Each structure stands twice: as C-alpha cells, then as structure tokens.
Amino acid sequence: MEENKMAVMPVRRLLLNMSWPMMLSMLIQALYNLVDSLFVARLSRDGFEALALVYPVQMLMISVCVGVGVGFNALLARRLGQRRQEEADQVAANGYFVYFACWLIFMVLGVTFARPFLSLFSDVPQQIDYGVQYLSIVTGLSIGVCMQFAGERTLQATGDTVGPMIIQGIGAVVNLILDPLFIFGIGPFPRMEVAGAALATVLGQMVGLAASFWMVRRSRLITLSFRRFRPNGEIIRTMFRVGFPAILMQSLSSVMTVGMNLILPLFTPFGVFILGAYYKIQSFIFMPLYGMNNALVPIISFNYGARSRARITGTVRFAMILTAAIMAVGTVFLLILAGPLLTLFDADGALLAAGTAALRLISLSFLFAGASIILCSALQALGSANASLLISLLRQVILLFPAALVFGALDGGLVWLAFLAAEVLAFGASLLLYRRAYLKIVSVLT
C-alpha cells in the first residue's frame, strides 16, 4: 500500500510541493481586485475611492465563502477518505446548496444596504453613486463567485490542487480583457465606467463557475446530482461548526478595513485612497504567504495526528524561514518602489508624497506580520483555535485601532506607524501562545 506523502516526504519538499499551486491560485485571485482598481483609478479619484470603500464588503463575501469552504472541504474529504461514496455525494450537493443560499443573502443585503453603507464613509455624491453601482452588481450577481468556490472546494477535497488554479486563471483573464472594454467603452462596447468594472468582474466569475462545474461533473471521484435533493440539516450544521471559526477569522480583515476607513479621515485627507492602494499592492506580497498557509495547516494537522513531533517542528521552522524571506523581499520592494507603484493609481502631488511615506512606514511591519500569520496557522492546526483567533484580533482590531488614534493624534503622518506597533506587539503575544501550545501539545509527542 502506498504511503501518504505527508507522512514520508521530507517536510521542506512537502511544504513547497503542496504550496506552489495554492500560492499561484492566491496570486491569480489578487488580480481580480487589482485590475479593476488600476483601470478605475485612471477614470477618476472618486471612482477609485468608491472601490476602496466597497472593498471590505467584497472581502467579507470572500471570507464567508472561504469559511464555508473549510467546513465543506473537510467533511467531503473525510467521507471520501472513509470510502462512504453515497454520503460524500450528499455532502457535495449540500455544499452547493449552502453556497447558493450565500448568494441569495449577499444579493438581498448588497442591493438593500449599498447606499446606507457607503453614506457612513463619504458625503461625496459621486463616490456614493459609483460605490452603489459597483456594490449592487458584485453582490447581486455574486452567484458566480459563490458557486465557483463550491466547485473549487469540491475539487480540492478530491486531491486536485491544479483544477482550482486553472479555474481562477480563466476568470482572471476574462476580467482582464473585459475591464477596459466596459469601463472606457472601447469599440462597440458602451462606456459604463465603474459599473463596467463590476460587470467585468462578475462575468469573469461566471466563466470560472462554468469551468468549475464542468470539471466537477467530469470527476470520477464525486457524483454531483440534485435529483430528489433535500437539504440535510446535520451535514449543513457540521459544515458551519467546522467552518464558522474560519469565517470569523477571515472576516477580521473586513472589520479592520472598515475601522481604518473611519479613523484615517480624522488625520489625513488621503487616508482612504492610500489604504485602498496599499491593500491592492499588499495582496501580491502576502498572497504567496497565504497560499503556503493553506498547505501548512493540513501538513501540521496530519503529523499531529501521527504524533510526529520532529515533522511538526521541522515544518514550522521551515515555514518561518520562507516567510522571513518573502516578507524581507516585500519590505525592500515597497521601500524602493512605493512611489512608482502609487503612480499606477494616478497618484500625484501631495497625495503621492503622503502615500509614498505611508507605504514605507507600513512595510516595516511585514516581517512581524508574516511570522504571526505562520504561528497563527500552526496553532489552528494543533487545535488551539482560540489562541489563533486572539492573535488575529490583536493584529487587526484590538491593538491597531487604539494605536492609530494615538499616533494620528501626535501627527497625521505618523498614523501609519500603527501597523508596525500592532504587529510587533501581536508577534510577541503569538510567540508566547505558540510556546505554551508547544509545551502542552507538541513536546509530549513521541
């Protein structure tokens, strides 16, 4: 009988082997957010800031989809591993049903509350109108992204890591092609401006949905059928019991962005623009790290179950080394190219000067942030979900908001040092929490 590679493959090669498809998938996903913003920034500053204000809602949708996927993927993979094929097929059908329900909720909330939400952050009519147009389309037609997630997680549960990468790649290419056509009205296409950016995004997601559905239907490991389908309460409850902590942790980034969008205008007129541009740029630095995290968790979980202390510590150690390298490169990259990168968003004059200084200050936090993210994932894999959640709360809410208020009160330009202060303190807490978990859980393994 062939041995599981997570038990026998050298941990360094295993982590790299499992990480690269996920890293590439994450980078492709980042394209969705970046491409819209680059084109819209050339349209107008109001349009770009509208997208920056809408960004937390998009991230919240993704967070829910990712969290649901954690529970769905885990339950489906477990049933397939147990060779309970009929139950696995039921899990797949119920997973698709849950994602369909997510779309209905997103659609109703997005269309109903788009204008009240945007009015909390802006009193510029053009920004609000642009934001309402974009948000109404990306939530109303979010069936594409929801059902695409269902297909990707189904494929991942069968061990296919390349399929999801192809699905996201196809959607990103469609989005990239359609963006300038719809935004600026090139050739026979009407000029739709911000609404065109939203339409290009959802059409790319629809194509990804079609590709994912075709791949799932061709899979020999799962049979997706809705004939005589009835929702199974036990399956759905199990999905959410496993996935809810992931939804909560993923959603913190949305909470953090909303909070900072409220705080920053108190100290700088460019805050929303700079934060919006930063997150578009930052995604390409951090996405490889998040991709590696997606591989790190199952590796540590498997070897925790196998009681292999050496493989757990070896994996964490190597992940920390890779993270330090990625974050060091990202820091240098942003220190050197902050200004040129901001010009991609049509920043100039005082905005460019303020943005360049801000991005350089934020980049100093990358090494600490990366290390905390790795330790957070290790704790999650070892079953210390509460410790992992605490670290995320410290990084993105509990420490960040007060630090922003304090530094901003001292000097508006120093408000961005809040990221460094929060990450340094959170890293110290993550070291203490990981050491406690190591002594209690890992050190006793043989």
Secondary structure by P-SEA (a helix, b strand, c coil): ccccccccccaaaaaaaacaaaaaaaaaaaaaacaaaaaaaaacaaaaaaaaaaaaaaaaaaaaaaaaaaaaaaaaaaaaaacaaaaaaaaaaaaaaaaaaaaaaaaaaaaacaaaaaaaccccaaaaaaaaaaaaaaaaaaaaaaaaaaaaaaaaaaccaaaaaaaaaaaaaaaaaaccccccccccccccaaaaaaaaaaaaaaaaaaaaaaaaaacccbbbbccbbbbbaaaaaaaaaacaaaaaaaaaaaaaaaaaaacccccccaaaaaaaaaaaaaaaaaaaaaaaaaaaaaaaaaaaaaccaaaaaaaaaaaaaaaaaaaaaaaaaaaccaaaaaaaacccaaaaaaaaaaaaaaacaaaaaaaaaaaaaaaaaacaaaaaaaaaaaacccccaaaaaaaaaaccccccaaaaaaaaaaaaaaaaaaaaaaaccccccc
